[in-house]
């Protein structure tokens, strides 16, 4: 997986927050590269490998992703039909969120 880093320098104020959570960032990364390594996802999202592992566990426990072993790698399949969890978005599905990131 090729890690694409932002090209424009970020101001300190801009770097403090984003519109999407780390869970959403990990999900988007898996959609783009289902066989991504934890290390690659961590670097791309800007969080620790331990945090990625916890997020993967959360997503798998919530039925958002399924994990399958292929050789020495995990392959992740995203379930686009799962409803978003927060009450404000619960009438929307994962597929809608992912469509914004294309």
C-alpha positions in Angstrom: 0.0 0.0 0.0 1.4 3.4 -1.0 1.1 5.9 1.8 0.1 9.3 0.5 1.0 12.2 2.7 -0.5 15.7 2.5 1.6 17.9 0.2 0.6 21.3 1.6 2.0 22.3 5.0 -0.7 22.3 7.6 -1.1 25.2 10.0 -1.1 24.3 13.7 -4.8 25.2 13.9 -5.7 22.9 11.0 -3.8 19.9 12.3 -5.7 19.8 15.6 -8.9 18.3 14.3 -10.6 16.7 11.3 -14.3 16.1 10.4 -14.0 12.3 10.5 -13.0 10.0 13.3 -10.0 7.7 13.3 -12.5 4.9 12.9 -13.7 6.4 9.7 -10.2 7.0 8.5 -9.3 3.3 9.1 -12.4 2.2 7.4 -11.6 4.4 4.3 -8.1 3.0 4.2 -9.4 -0.6 4.3 -11.8 0.2 1.5 -9.0 1.5 -0.7 -6.6 -1.3 0.2 -8.3 -4.4 1.8 -4.9 -6.1 2.4 -3.3 -3.2 4.1 -0.9 -3.9 7.0 -1.6 -2.5 10.4 1.7 -0.6 10.1 0.6 1.0 6.8 -2.8 2.0 8.1 -1.3 3.5 11.2 1.1 5.7 9.2 -1.6 6.7 6.8 -4.1 7.7 9.5 -1.4 9.2 11.8 -2.1 7.0 14.8 -0.3 4.1 16.6 -0.5 0.5 15.5 -2.1 -0.3 18.8 -4.8 2.2 18.1 -5.4 0.7 14.7 -5.7 -2.8 16.2 -8.3 -1.5 18.7 -10.2 0.2 15.9 -10.1 -3.0 13.8 -11.5 -4.9 16.7 -14.3 -2.3 17.2 -15.2 -2.4 13.5 -15.1 -6.2 13.4 -17.2 -6.4 16.6 -19.7 -4.0 15.2 -20.1 -6.1 12.0 -18.6 -3.3 9.8 -15.7 -5.4 8.6 -14.9 -9.1 8.3 -11.4 -10.4 8.5 -10.1 -13.3 6.5 -6.6 -14.8 6.5 -4.8 -15.1 3.1 -1.4 -16.5 3.6 0.4 -14.4 6.2 -1.9 -11.4 5.6 -5.4 -10.3 6.7 -7.8 -9.3 4.1 -10.7 -7.1 5.2 -14.1 -6.9 3.6 -16.3 -3.9 4.5 -20.0 -4.5 5.0 -21.5 -1.4 3.3 -25.0 -2.2 4.5 -24.3 -1.6 8.3 -26.1 1.4 9.7 -24.0 4.2 11.2 -23.9 4.0 15.0 -24.5 7.6 16.2 -28.2 8.6 16.6 -27.7 11.6 14.3 -26.6 9.3 11.4 -28.4 6.1 12.3 -30.6 6.4 9.3 -27.5 6.2 7.0 -25.3 3.2 6.0 -21.6 2.7 5.8 -21.8 2.8 2.0 -23.0 6.4 2.2 -20.0 7.4 4.3 -17.6 5.7 2.0 -19.1 7.3 -1.0 -18.0 10.7 0.4 -14.3 9.6 0.4 -14.0 8.6 -3.3 
